[in-house]
Amino acid sequence: MTKPMNRSNSRRKKYVRTPGGETKETYSKRKKTKKHYSAISHVRLKGVSSDSKAARSTRTPSRMYGGHLSPDELKIVLKYANRVELGMLKMDDVEIRYRKYVKQMLKE
C-alpha cells in the first residue's frame, strides 16, 4: 500500500522499470509555487508569500490590489483615478498600462 502522503493527486505517479525487471511506482515531490510579480512592471512583490501552506491572510497584503500591484504602482493608479474623478484628466490622458485599474477604481 502506498504511503498516505502519496495518496494525493498533487503527487505525480511515475512507473519505473528496475534492474530486476519489475515495474515500480515512484512519486514526484510536490511542486513549489512560483514567485509573485507585479502585473504592470513585473517587479518581484515584497510581502507576498509563495508558501501554499500559509494562511490566505498572510499570503497577500490586505490593501487594495495587494498581491497584484506594487505599492508604487498603486500610488500612481490612485492619483490617476482621483484626477479623472475630479475632471482634471480624461480617461484618454491616462497611460494605457494603468487604464484597466483606473476604470476598476471608478466603478467601485
N, C-alpha and C positions, 0 to 999 in steps of 0.2 A: 504494500500500500504506500502511496506517496505521502510525503510529509504534509502536515496541514498548511504550512506556509506556501507549498507549491500547488495547492488545490484552488488556484485562483486564475481567472482569465488574464490577469495582468502579467502573469509569468508565461513566457513563450515556451512551448514544448518542442523539443527537437529530438529526432531519432538518430542515434549514432551507432555505427557498427563497431564492435570491439574487436581486438586482435583474435579473440577466441571464436569469432564468427557469430556471436549473439548481437541482437539489436537491443539497445537500452534507451530509455527516455532520459534526456537531460533537460534541465530547466534553466532558462536565462535569468540574469539578475533583473530586478525592477529598473525601469528606465528612470533616469534623473530628469527633473523638469528643467526647462530652459531658463536662461536669464531673461529678465523683463526689460524691454526697451521702450522709449517714448515713441508715440505714434507719429510725431511730426519730425523731430530732429534725429531720431534713432540713437539717442544718448542713453546709456545704461541708467535705469531708475534706481535711486537710492531709497532705502526704507521699504522696499518691496521684497518680501521673502519668496524664494523659489521652493521652499520646503513644503511638500504636499501634505505632510502630517501636521503642519502648524494650523492653528485655528484661523478661520476666514478673517476675523477682525485684526489679527496680527500680520496677515499676508499683504494687505494693501492699506495705504493711508486712508483715513475716513473722510478726507476732504473731497471736494468736487473734482471729478476726473482723476482721482487717486489711482495709481496703477496704470494710467493711460498717458498722461502728460506730465512733464517735469514741472516743478514749481515756477520756473522762469517762463515757460510757455503759457502756463495757466494765467500768469500775471498779464501777459500780452493779450490773451483771449479776453480776459475781464475788461481790459482797457478798451479794446475794440467794441465789445458788447455794450459797454456803458456809453461810449461815444455815438454808436449807432442808435441806441435807445433815446438819447438826448437830442438827436438830429444833427449833431456836429459832423457826422460822416454818413455816407450812403454805403449800402452793402457792397457796391461795386468798388469802393475805395479800400475795402479790407483785403489784405493779402489772401491769395487763393488757399494757401495751406491752412489758414485759420478760419475760413468762412464756415466750414461744416460745424465747428464748435461754437462759433458766434451765433449761428442760426439756432442751434440747440438751446443756447442760453436764453435767447429771446423768446422761444416758445414757452419756457418754464415760467 
